[in-house]
């Protein structure tokens, strides 16, 4: 681990001496943490697949929605008209099922999640598809899945990170597994 100081900010670079096993930020729900809007754990098959992929890798669980100040349990949310990039650009809002505007919390959570990625040196994110924050290929709209990125996924992509979803792990088999 190397710590650099530039003016009043610290940058932490963490990776093994041999350059392998760089950190990956991962949606916390994908590793079985109870941070989803309904407080429930994801399907065990998904969690098992993700944990198998992450075995032996350094990963950092994040939940942008919690990092933005939203509680668990919370009302489901959707990006109204557009996707994550539109939210970041002020062209769309995130509204919960009770009609409350959650845009500020979602943007704050995306920024905090990216800050964690920066602090750990992560350049890869494995995010939960369908989420208004983490959706990397799909977001939920009016009860169905539509193409699009969530707010945190869009910010990560803008910053040059590689974005993956649990769907990208289909057929994944690690050597020796």
C-alpha positions, 0 to 999 in steps of 0.5 A, a space after each residue: 500500500 502506498 499513501 500519497 499526499 497532494 495538498 490537503 487530499 490523500 490518495 491510497 494506492 493498494 495492490 499486491 506487490 506483483 501488481 495482481 489482484 487489484 481491488 474491485 468495488 462490488 454492489 454489497 447486495 451481490 455478496 449477500 449483504 442486506 442492503 437492498 431496498 426491501 432488506 432481503 438477501 439476493 437469491 443465493 444462486 446469484 450470491 454464490 456465483 458472484 462469490 465464486 468469481 471473487 474468490 481470491 480477489 480483493 473486493 470492496 462492497 459498496 451500496 451507493 443508496 446507503 452511502 447517499 443516506 437512504 435507509 434499508 428498508 426504503 421504497 423502491 425507486 426508478 429513474 424517471 425519463 432517462 437513465 443515470 447519465 441524465 440524472 447526473 446532468 440534471 435532466 432526469 430525477 430519481 423518484 421513489 414509489 411514494 413520489 418523493 424525489 431521491 435524486 440528491 441522495 442518489 447523486 451523493 451516494 454515487 459520488 461517495 461510492 466513487 470516492 471509495 473506488 478512488 481510495 482503494 485504487 479500484 478500476 473495476 466495478 461489479 454492479 447489480 443490474 436493474 438497480 437505479 444506482 448500480 444498474 450497468 446494463 438494465 434499470 427498472 422502469 414501471 415494473 419492467 427492465 429497460 436498457 440503461 445505466 443507474 446513477 452510480 454506474 454512469 458516474 463510474 463509467 464517466 470516470 473510466 472504470 470498467 463496469 460489469 454486472 452479475 449477468 456478465 458472469 454467466 458461464 464464468 469458470 475460474 481455473 481450478 474450480 
